[in-house]
Amino acid sequence: MGARLKYAKVVDRDLFLRTGGEIRPGLDNRVALLGEAPAKAASFTVRRQWYDVEGAFTESWSIQDPHGRTVYEGLDREVVGGNQELADEIDDMLFEYADSGYQLVLAVDGREVARADFEVAETQVEDRDLT
């Protein structure tokens, strides 16, 4: 099996959609809490794209806090060829604290292959409302 990771992003869903719904340079890996921690996060997506895929593989991913504890595990997914974006939407996840040291951990066939850092930030609900 061969595959290369083009990108991995953890992004606030509403911000992603308001800024055009495209992965682009400068798009922050950031999750917004709906208030002061501990708090639920606003909906966010885990986006990644594999390319140069030879054959098929099982992709798995998880979220680790800054202390290395797994706080969320995504569902395994079979990836077969192609050059397409994969996205998982996460709703109602509770984060115990805000910090810039969270990590998305990606694995291929049970072997860790990449990590992407992201921030979990406290945000007031009023700050998210642009209407």
C-alpha positions in Angstrom: 0.0 0.0 0.0 1.2 3.5 -0.8 -0.5 6.8 -0.1 0.6 10.3 0.7 -1.2 12.9 2.9 -1.9 16.1 1.1 -3.3 17.9 4.1 -5.1 17.4 7.5 -7.3 20.1 9.0 -9.5 20.4 12.1 -11.7 23.4 11.4 -14.8 25.2 12.9 -17.6 24.2 10.5 -19.3 27.6 10.4 -16.1 29.5 9.9 -15.1 27.1 7.1 -18.4 27.7 5.3 -18.4 31.5 5.8 -14.9 31.7 4.3 -15.8 29.9 1.1 -15.8 26.2 2.1 -12.4 25.5 0.7 -9.1 24.3 2.1 -6.6 27.1 1.5 -3.3 28.4 2.9 -3.8 30.2 6.2 -6.9 28.3 7.2 -6.5 27.9 11.0 -6.7 24.5 12.6 -9.1 25.7 15.3 -12.1 24.6 17.3 -14.3 27.1 19.2 -15.8 26.3 22.5 -19.3 27.6 23.1 -18.4 29.4 26.3 -15.9 29.0 29.1 -14.3 25.6 29.5 -15.3 22.9 30.3 -17.7 23.4 27.4 -19.1 21.8 24.3 -17.4 22.8 21.0 -19.2 24.3 18.1 -19.5 21.8 15.3 -16.2 21.2 13.6 -14.9 19.0 10.8 -11.9 16.8 10.4 -10.8 17.1 6.8 -8.0 15.3 5.1 -6.9 14.2 1.6 -4.8 11.3 0.5 -3.2 11.0 -2.9 -0.9 8.6 -4.8 -3.0 5.8 -3.3 -1.9 2.4 -4.5 -4.4 -0.3 -3.6 -6.6 0.2 -0.5 -6.0 0.9 3.1 -7.9 1.4 6.4 -7.6 4.9 7.7 -8.3 5.7 11.4 -8.0 8.9 13.3 -8.2 10.2 16.9 -8.0 13.4 18.8 -5.4 13.7 21.6 -5.3 16.4 24.2 -2.0 18.2 25.0 -1.2 15.5 27.6 -1.4 12.7 25.0 -4.8 11.3 26.2 -7.2 10.2 23.5 -10.3 12.3 23.9 -12.1 11.2 20.7 -11.8 8.3 18.2 -13.2 8.6 14.7 -14.6 5.7 12.7 -12.3 3.6 10.6 -12.7 4.2 6.9 -11.6 2.1 3.9 -9.8 4.3 1.3 -9.6 2.9 -2.2 -7.7 4.8 -4.8 -8.7 8.3 -5.9 -7.7 11.8 -4.8 -10.7 12.9 -2.8 -11.2 14.8 0.4 -12.5 12.9 3.4 -14.4 14.8 6.0 -16.0 13.8 9.3 -18.3 16.3 11.2 -18.2 16.4 15.0 -21.1 17.8 16.9 -21.5 18.3 20.7 -18.0 17.2 21.7 -17.1 18.3 25.3 -13.6 19.7 25.9 -12.4 20.0 29.5 -10.1 22.9 28.7 -8.9 25.2 26.0 -5.3 24.9 24.8 -3.2 25.1 21.6 -1.7 21.7 22.0 -4.4 19.3 20.8 -3.5 16.9 18.0 -5.3 15.0 15.2 -3.5 11.7 14.9 -3.9 9.8 11.6 -3.1 6.1 11.1 -3.0 3.9 8.0 -3.6 0.2 8.5 -3.1 0.6 12.3 0.2 2.5 12.0 0.5 6.2 12.9 1.5 8.2 9.9 0.8 11.9 10.6 -0.3 14.4 13.2 -1.8 17.9 12.9 -1.8 20.4 15.7 -4.9 22.4 16.5 -6.2 24.9 19.0 -9.3 24.6 21.2 -10.3 28.2 22.1 -12.9 29.7 24.4 -15.2 31.8 22.4 -18.3 33.6 23.5 -21.5 32.6 21.7 -22.0 36.3 20.7 -18.6 36.3 19.0 -19.8 33.6 16.6 -23.0 35.4 15.6 -22.3 37.5 12.5 -25.9 38.5 11.8 
